[in-house]
């Protein structure tokens, strides 16, 4: 667990901005019984368990089939 840089903010929908306090570097993420690593930023959101960004999805070659 790491302290986030003091100037790191995340823009959320509805023009809401949240300051980052805690970051987890190289945190293990298990999807469909496969383990990946990612740098996670802890945010006080009740709506989501985890949000994976486009950069993380592209890095791991994720294909989204809707």
C-alpha positions in Angstrom: 0.0 0.0 0.0 1.3 3.4 -1.0 0.3 7.0 -0.4 -0.9 8.6 -3.6 0.8 11.7 -4.9 -0.8 14.8 -3.3 -2.1 16.1 -6.6 -3.8 12.9 -7.9 -7.5 13.3 -8.6 -10.0 11.1 -10.5 -12.8 12.5 -12.6 -16.1 10.6 -12.2 -19.3 10.8 -14.1 -21.6 13.7 -13.2 -18.6 16.0 -13.0 -17.6 14.6 -9.6 -13.9 14.7 -8.7 -12.4 12.5 -6.0 -8.9 12.8 -4.5 -6.8 9.6 -4.3 -5.4 8.7 -0.9 -4.2 5.1 -1.3 -2.7 3.2 -4.1 -1.9 -0.6 -4.3 1.0 -1.3 -6.7 1.1 -4.6 -8.6 -2.0 -5.8 -6.9 -3.1 -9.3 -8.0 -6.5 -9.3 -9.9 -8.1 -12.7 -10.7 -10.5 -12.9 -13.6 -11.9 -16.2 -14.9 -9.3 -18.1 -12.9 -6.4 -16.1 -14.5 -4.2 -13.8 -12.4 -3.1 -10.4 -13.6 -1.4 -7.5 -11.8 -2.5 -3.9 -11.8 -1.9 -0.6 -9.9 -5.2 0.1 -8.1 -6.3 3.4 -6.7 -8.7 3.2 -3.7 -11.7 5.4 -4.0 -14.7 5.7 -1.7 -17.3 4.5 -4.2 -20.3 2.3 -3.3 -21.4 1.7 -6.9 -18.5 -0.3 -8.0 -16.1 -3.0 -6.6 -13.4 -2.3 -9.2 -13.1 -0.2 -12.4 -10.5 -1.3 -14.9 -9.3 1.5 -17.2 -8.9 1.3 -21.0 -5.1 1.3 -20.6 -5.2 -1.8 -18.3 -7.6 -3.6 -20.6 -5.4 -2.8 -23.7 -2.2 -3.9 -21.9 -3.6 -7.3 -21.1 -5.3 -7.8 -24.5 -8.8 -7.9 -23.2 -11.6 -8.3 -25.7 -15.1 -7.1 -24.8 -17.8 -8.8 -26.7 -21.2 -7.2 -26.1 
